[in-house]
Amino acid sequence: MAAFGAVNTSSALLDWLRVTHVLEGNTLLLPGKTLLVEEACSGINSFILCNAFCLFWILWQRRTLGWLWLAMPATSLFVVLGNVIRITAGTAAYYYWQVNLLSGWPA
C-alpha cells in the first residue's frame, strides 16, 4: 500500500515537473522506456525495517506509550516521503538526461 501511494504522489510531482509519463499500476511509462517501480523500489522493505527499528528503539529506551504514538507515524511518513523523492528524482533524471538511477549498480 505504501508503494502505491508513493507512485501516485510521484506521478503528481512528475506532472508538476512536466515529465511526460503514464501511470499504470506501479509502473511508470515514459516515452520509449518502462520503469517498473515495484521491482526497482525497496519501499516496503524500508517501511517494515524502519518501523521495526523504531519500535525496537522505543522499547529499548523504555519510552512511554506517547512516544510510540508519535514516533511510529513519523517514521512511516519519513520512509514514504523518501521513496517519493527517490522515485521522482530517478524518473526525472531518466527523462531529462537518460541517467537510470532506479536500476542500481550493474552486476
CORGI-V373307 format. One record per helix or strand. SS is the DSSP state (A for helix, B for strand). FROM is the first residue (numbers start at 1). LEN is the number of residues. If there is no record, write none. Layout:
SS_FROM_LEN + SS_FROM_LEN
This chain:
A_2_15 + B_21_4 + B_27_4 + B_33_4 + A_37_4 + A_43_18 + A_65_33
